[in-house]
Amino acid sequence: MAYNRRNEYWSSRIGVILAVAGSAVGLGNFLRFPGLAAQYGSGAFMIAYFISLILLGIPICWIEWTLGRYAGRFGYHSSPGIFCVLVRHPFGKYIGVLGILIPLVIFMYYVYIEAWCLGYATFMFTRKLELGNDIKEYVKFWSSFVGADSDGLAFSKTHNQAVLFLGLVFALNFYFIYKGLVRGIEAFCKYAVPILMLLGILVLIRVLTLGTPDPNRPELNVNNALGFMWNPGNVWAQLKNPQLWLAAAGQIFFSLSVGFGVVITYASYLRQDDDVVLSGLSASSANEFCEVALGGMITVPAAYLFFGAAGIVGQGTFSLGFNVLPMVFSKMPAGYFFGGLFFLLLFLAAITSSLSMLQPGIAFLEEGLGLNRRQSTALLGLITGLGTLFVVYFSKDLKALDTLDFWVGTVCIYIMASILAITYGWILGIDKAWQETHRGAEMRIPAFFKLIIKYVTPSYLITIFALFVVFKVVGWNPQTGQIAPTPYVQDLISNNGSPVARLSATLIIVVALFLTILVATAGRRWNKITR
Amino acid sequence: MTLSGWIIMIISVGFVTGLFLWCMFRVLAYKPPTNKLHGIDDIDTQDTDE
């Protein structure tokens, strides 16, 4: 079973914790979470959020850390190799295809969003985003920047700034990946994660000291802004809403980057007696600190201070981040500076995440196909580069990006996380897995978590996935009882569906088939080596 | 902001901040056990003669 290859390890414990935390902290912490908390009424939302953290988020983190380190002992670092060890069946490696497909496809569009963040940070510092008091100007600027008005617009001579930033960001990602796990990812995250936290604290202090920015509207003050974010509504009535549970559990789930295939790969580079219990909890707590204590206190309160509730309600993640917030910062004293810091923070959060999405692919190409670092970096750059060009070209209404995010960045992640939870509790066996988790552990997990991980986590996960399918795929309306497939499904199956959405679905299938062929090739190679 | 809003904010922000600081303290304060290398003086032969 053991596959003898040169093993690579993290150089320090804080390095791996910050790398995993960097992978988890992303745009969702600062843009998606505050919007959801305000939308569902913070009291009820936070109850569902913390229950999901304890029953879903932290257990799956421990599961991924444990399974990754366990398989790493046998010399495997890629998801197919890891599942080969865990399932102990030739078919096992094909389950691992998801663990490469998910980060690879997410990287294809995530790197574009990362480029927007760097672009907006530059525009903020150079005061190019001071576009006046009309939100339409900011919407127009953003649409033009990302090419959302028509396909291919991002490549035209007048709209190509986003592509320039994309080129820079893409090169940066592959530079750090080429440098390797310790000298690239770990070294970068050791600085980037503390810096992004520091930037978050600076921006937070600015927001909380704004007082009453407009004396003509005294109701728009910090106290009321925090109240808009944190005042609970009718908690018990809201807790009966299944959509709230779906939103809270989904936020925990996506925020912690569980089920991506990233944490399991990172953990495979631990030594066999390295702690996973405290390290996993530390990485999760770093993500929660950024999300609740920074994200929850900055974005929505800042927007409320200048626009009131009307400027926030119904805003999506991109709209809040790239339309509303630039205008908020442009109205704030020294806003260009603090706005620049905020978008720099988003850029750092995004690049530490995108780097983690490349490592599973690199690990697979190296151990599966026997490529060296230069070859694997070049091949991965080619695959992700083509995918990113597809996303950037089909930029109208960000349709390609949105379709890939829904089917891979959401649906596939639920499936992968469910597989991981079942593998830990039922295939490896809860007793063996529990013992494995506590190997070298610096603290013990309370015993009741054994039952939670075996029964509650998989059941909760499958229930949330079922709710997701019912509400977001099938489109069941609980009020009317009617079923109307959501736009994501309509785009694919209806006669007047979206050709771009269909092309995006085809891209996912082609990449999945290509990876499956590579995994089959890797399997034959592993059999020869271990025979 | 209402009293219940303050309570929810303080509990939520306090919990995640406290957990994060506690974890970081535990991680940074941890000293890995070092293997003691024994020198010739550490060897006790139980020989009491001379």
Interface residues (C-beta under 8 A of the other chain):
Chain A: R13 I14 I17 S42 G43 M46 F50 N223 N224 L226 G227 M229 W230 N231 P232 L278 S279 L281 S282 S285 A286 E288 F289 E291 V292 A293 G296 M297 E442 M443
Chain B: M1 T2 S4 G5 W6 I8 M9 S12 V13 F15 V16 T17 L19 F20 W22 C23 M24 R26 V27 L28 Y30
